Amino acid sequence: METMAFTSPPPVLPATPLPSGEAALIVDVQRDFCSGGALAVPEGDAVVPVWNAFLERSRPQHVYATRDWHPAQSRHFLPIGAWPAHCVAGTSGAEFHPRLRLPPSTVIFSKGTGVEEEGYDGFEGRDEQGAQVAERLRQDGVRRLWIGGLATDYCVRATAASALKLGFEVVLLLPAMRGIDAEGSRQALEDLQRGGAILGHWS
């Protein structure tokens, strides 16, 4: 997916290590969204080595990861919803990609946990203590998020849009995300950039 054509000014590169107040937010890098999964995103596996390199080199003080954690019966799924069953809580498909090297201190937020919940927006998720994302970020002193994951045109888009609305600075880590639809992904990035998101790069 080409994401760089409309970038102006040039993409921002992360500092190494990330300064205090900046954190990584990894969206839904789960088995079912990767190769062989129930709802595989094209080239979804490609985000894994990018995230691994980013985490190793930038050494963020705080790392957060969202995950779909749907009940087996969900209005999000066909025939009522738009998608085949995926990321059902407790199944192997809901696990993070096996090669994604999340630090032990990673805070995990589960979303889409209710029968009526779509689960696109990571900010609707909760951690193990029941805290929502914005609450936890403010508690941790985070002001800027480096966001990427799966999929650009759905959960990354919704999560980044909420972060902006809630007053957080957002850097979209372009190489660390993939989308389902090329045109939808391009539009998502343009909309987020117009909303104040910065396009970031990591090589």
N, C-alpha and C positions, 0 to 999 in steps of 0.2 A: 504494500500500500504506500503510495507516494504521499507524503505529508508536508514536504518542505517547500513546495512551489509558492505558496502564498505567505511565507514567513518573512516578516519585516518588523523590526530589525532581525539580525541573525539570531539563531537560537542561543539560549543561555546555557552555559556549561556549569555543572555543580562544582562547588568548592570541595577540596579534599583535605581534611574531613569536613562534613557539613557543619556550619556554625550552629551554635545553640539556638533553638527556636525553629529549626528546620527539620523535617521528618519525611520518611518514605511512607506512602500509602499504596499498598499493592492490592489491586482489585481482582478478586475471583480467579486466580491462577490455579484452577482446579482440574482434576482429571477429566471430568465430563466436558470441559471446554477446550480440551487439547486433543491431539491426534488419537483416534480410536474411541473418543468419548461420545456420550449420548447426544451432545449438542456442540460438536467440535467447531471451533472458530478456525478459519483458514490460517495456517501458519501459527497457530496459537502457541505451539511449543517454542517458537523462536524468541518469545519474551523471557524465557527462563534464564538463558545464559546472560542476557543483558541485565536482568535484575540481580543475578548472582555477582556480576562484576561491579555493579553500582553499589551494592551493599558492602562488598569487600573493600572497595577503594574509598568510598565516601564515608563509611563508618558512622552512619547516623545514630545519634543518641537514642532516638525513638523510631521504631518500625511498627507499622500497623498493617494488618491484612484483613480484608473482608472476604467473606465466603457466602455463597448461596447455601442455605441449610433448610431446604423445603420439606414439608411433610409429604408422605407418600400420596395423599389425596390433596391436590391443590388446584384452585381455580386458575392458576398460572399455566397449568398443563392442558394439552389437548384431552378431550374434544372441546372443552369450554374455553380454555386459554389459547395462546398462540404457539406454545412450544411443546415438544415432546418432554416426557418426564426426565429430569436431570437433577443432579446434586441433591438427591434425597438424603436427609440427615442420617448420618451413621453408615452410609454405604461407601464403597471404595470410590465411586464416581464423585463424591463430595470431598474427597481428600485433596489436599494441595498436591501439585505436581511433584512426583517423587524426587526430582532433581533440583527443585527449588530449595535453596539453602537459607531458610528463615532463621534468624538468630533466636536462641532460646527465650529471649526477653520479648519477642514479638507479641503484641496484643492483637487478639483475633476477635473480630466482630462478625456475628452471625446475623444474616438478614433473610427475609422471605420465609420466616419461620411459621407464620400463620396461614391457615387455609385460604384466606382472602388476600394475602399479601403477594404482590408481584416480585418485590425484592430487587428492583433495579438500583435503587439509591442506597449506597453504602452507609449514608448517614442515618438511615433508619435502623441499622443494625445495633446490636448490643454486645458488650463483652461478657465474660463469665460472671461478673458481679452485677450485671444488669445496667451498666452505664452505657449511654449512647456515645457515638463518636465525638460529637462536638464537646460534650461534657468532659470526656477523657482528654481530648486535645488541649482544652483550656487548662485543665488540671496539670498537664505536663508542660505547659508554657509554650506550646507550638503555635507559630504564627504563619509559617509557610510549609506547604505540602508539595512533595514531588510525587505525582500521581501517574500511574500507568496500570496496565493489566488487560483484562478481557471482559467485555469487548468494547472497543472504542465507541461504537455507535449506540451502545445501550448502557451497561453498568458503569463504564468509565465516564461516559457523558453525564449521566444522572448524578454520580458521586461528585464529580468536579464542579458541576453546576451548583449543587448544594453547598459545597465548600465556599465557593465565591459568594453566594447569597448570605452565608453566615459570617462573612468578613475575613476568611482566611485567604492568604495569598496562595495561588495555585501555579505550579510549574508542571506542564504536561510532558512527561518523559517519553518523547516520541518513539524511540527505538524499542521501548518496553511495553508497547501496546499493539494490538491487532484488532481489526474489526470484522464483522460478518459481511457487511456490504461496503464496497469501496466508496460509492457516492455518499452513502449515509455517514461513513466515517469522516470523509472530507468535510461534509456539512457540519458534523458534530464539532470538529476541531475549529472550523471557522466561527461557529456560534460561541464556543467557549473562549476563543481569542477575543472576540468582540465584547464578551462579558468581563474581560480583564485577565484571563489566563495568559501565562507566558509559555512559549514553546521552548522546551528544553531538549538537550541532546546529550548522549553519552556514547562513546565509541570504545 
